[in-house]
Amino acid sequence: MDGDRHVTGRTLAKHLGQWRTANSRAAYAELAERVKLLVLDGRLPVRTRLPAERELAAALQISRTTVAAGYDLLREAGFLQSKRGSGSWTTLPDAPGVRQLTPFAPAGDSAAFDLAYAALAAPPDALAGAMAAATEQVACHATGSGYQLLGLDSLRETVARRFTDRGLPTTPDQILITCGAQHAMALVLSALVSPGDRVLVEHPTYPNALDAIAREHARAVPVGFTGPDWDLDTIAAAVRDACPRLMYLIPDYQNPTGRCMSQEQRAEIVELARRTRTPLLIDETVSEIVLDGPAPTPLAGQLAESSTSPLITIGSASKTFWGGFRIGWVRARRPMIERIARARASMDISTSVIDQLVCQHLMADLGPVLARRLPAVRSARDHLFALMAQRFPGWRTVVPPGGLSLWVDLGAPVSSALVSSASRHGVMLAAGPRFGLDGAFERYLRLPYTLPEAKLDQAMERLAAAWLALSDAGAPTPGWPDLAAAEVA
Ligand SMILES: Cc1ncc(COP(=O)(O)O)c(C=O)c1O
């Protein structure tokens, strides 16, 4: 199959960034390795037509023979297919397991340490109890069709109650149950956003949100952070200049930076949205992972009941309980819920009843689950921070008050090269540019603390070996000239 889209030589060169590491490996092998990483972490989608050899050679200022040899290597490894007259386009190899890889996850051995996702394993005891309770209940539901566009009434009630308990009075008719927050996001975008619209995003942000925006043929308008805070002046200027159709924000333990928005900034964002009539899509997927300080109150609570500004909140059970459930939700005013439900009818119709029942039982057990889970996550966070400081004294990070990962400044633009080296050492990670647009954040790495501490020890040992291999290969490491100015951060 020919490529659905194509990438120009200049754009690919931008994505490749500093791909040469003065490695003893041949340039064509390094080029192939870096393109492979771009395919595996989703920055270069499958079926993207690559530039002609001559064009890429010109953009990278290397010989055409080097590009041709790099493309050959990619073809041999199954990451490229070519057809005379149609060019070459990206593919994934047929090797067992590779097709199940996440777009983030580089191919690794089965013993690899998976830190490509910032997500925890399921809480085993609570899961077993909830599954047993759900199994008993399923018979009463099985007499009906099982299709429910809005979700099970009982789970909608449970989710509404949790919002109310967190300080945002909510009724069940304001809740739509989805198959995870990503699905919730896709539904909201498909209901509200048209091709050519702009969507304001934090920069860096959650990568699948960028992909979901691109899927609607909309354009992300990135706004960076200033110090520990959201840059509200720049957000206001971007709203004025770009007139976005929607603002997508993650105020609680922002993924990937871990920042938490202050009450004052929450109020200002809501006021900006009201004044400019810009709908807000608030992603609360990570909100329950509170490690220090008070739990954040839902941003939607800042909106006066009488306001007509749309404020839509999405969340899920993925970080609190388990990503394997695929249970999420949308909270909005009732007419908006009905509108989103209509958009859903042509997509997937309903969420698994069994998963909803399990999730409902887990949510009933939320307090005890979090009381066991959060201290372990806090301890893993502090452990990883200490390991990082010990093994990588040149790396910098701010310990986040919640969430599941550190956002680390590597001190040099080597994130993709490090992730590539790490995958060869059995550690799967997402490189900084995965969280940004146009190759930004090559200096940064997201480092989740989602594995047990003993495994974090081993993963960091392997990462240290990967870093050493990179340094031995001559990659710029901390102490080299500061190249941050070249980033769009
Ligand atoms: C901010 C954010 N939004 C959405 C998602 C997707 O969550 P789900 O697994 O519920 O689809 C994630 C998962 O990492 C996330 O971090």
The ligand as a Tripos MOL2 file, in Angstrom:
@<TRIPOS>MOLECULE
LIG
   16    16     1     0     0
SMALL
NO_CHARGES

@<TRIPOS>ATOM
      1 C1         -3.2300   13.3700   30.3850 C.3       1 LIG1
      2 C2         -3.7470   12.0770   29.8590 C.ar      1 LIG1
      3 N1         -4.8880   12.0590   29.1770 N.ar      1 LIG1
      4 C3         -5.3880   10.9250   28.6870 C.ar      1 LIG1
      5 C4         -4.7390    9.7220   28.8430 C.ar      1 LIG1
      6 C5         -5.3300    8.4740   28.2810 C.3       1 LIG1
      7 O1         -5.9430    7.7740   29.3030 O.3       1 LIG1
      8 P1         -6.8350    6.4830   29.0780 P.3       1 LIG1
      9 O2         -5.9740    5.3080   29.3310 O.co2     1 LIG1
     10 O3         -7.9320    6.6000   30.0710 O.co2     1 LIG1
     11 O4         -7.3670    6.5170   27.6720 O.co2     1 LIG1
     12 C6         -3.5490    9.6940   29.5600 C.ar      1 LIG1
     13 C7         -2.8090    8.4380   29.7290 C.2       1 LIG1
     14 O5         -1.6270    8.4250   29.9500 O.2       1 LIG1
     15 C8         -3.0280   10.8960   30.0800 C.ar      1 LIG1
     16 O6         -1.8870   10.9330   30.7740 O.3       1 LIG1
@<TRIPOS>BOND
     1     1     2 1
     2     2     3 ar
     3     2    15 ar
     4     3     4 ar
     5     4     5 ar
     6     5     6 1
     7     5    12 ar
     8     6     7 1
     9     7     8 1
    10     8     9 2
    11     8    10 1
    12     8    11 1
    13    12    13 1
    14    12    15 ar
    15    13    14 2
    16    15    16 1
@<TRIPOS>SUBSTRUCTURE
     1 LIG1         1 GROUP 0 **** ****
